Amino acid sequence: MNIVIGIIVGIVILGGAAVLIVVGARFARQAQGEESDPVLARLAEATQRGENVSLEDIELQQPFMERVLLPIIRRIGDVSTRFTPEKLLQETTRKLELAGNPGRIDASTFLATRFVGAAIFGGLLLLVSNLPTVIWPLGRIILVVGIFTTLGFFFPQLWLQSRINRRQNEVRKAMPDALDLLTI
């Protein structure tokens, strides 16, 4: 039974790697076609100042999150936008605006983080359940992985709602002071 689960985990990991490679290749092709590439803009700026900087050095100056993870998540978001109802996208955009647009992301990227979170939480628990020291029946594995996958899917939504609540409380606390300044 553990061998079957190990094979399933291997297939899921290989499938995920294949998806990431395809998404990365498509993103690379799209980036080559875009004229407003931020890396090329920084390279042009550096050469105008007379610095001798390579393109690779400029790319590596960006954080890992901006270089690797955000482009993948944005591409997943673009793909998921095709299958997402417009009302959900508008509602997510409104919630992001209410929260102050944390991270300057759009609705499709936020929805992609929900799916990525579900995959990460579920995948981690599936890997933990395959450790030799963990002996769980198949029913418990399915239940725990399902619960954590669901948590991973809803965690970004809970985080966004907490940001909305925090921002609204800050506005409510600042409102009397702003009204006092208006009356003076």
HELIX and SHEET records of a PDB file:
HELIX    1   1 ASN A    2  GLY A   33  1                                  32    
HELIX    2   2 PRO A   38  GLN A   48  1                                  11    
HELIX    3   3 LEU A   55  GLN A   61  1                                   7    
HELIX    4   4 PHE A   64  PHE A   64  1                                   1    
HELIX    5   5 MET A   65  LEU A   69  3                                   5    
HELIX    6   6 LEU A   70  THR A   81  1                                  12    
HELIX    7   7 GLU A   86  LEU A   98  1                                  13    
HELIX    8   8 PRO A  102  ARG A  104  5                                   3    
HELIX    9   9 ALA A  107  SER A  129  1                                  23    
HELIX   10  10 LEU A  138  THR A  183  1                                  46    
END                                                                             
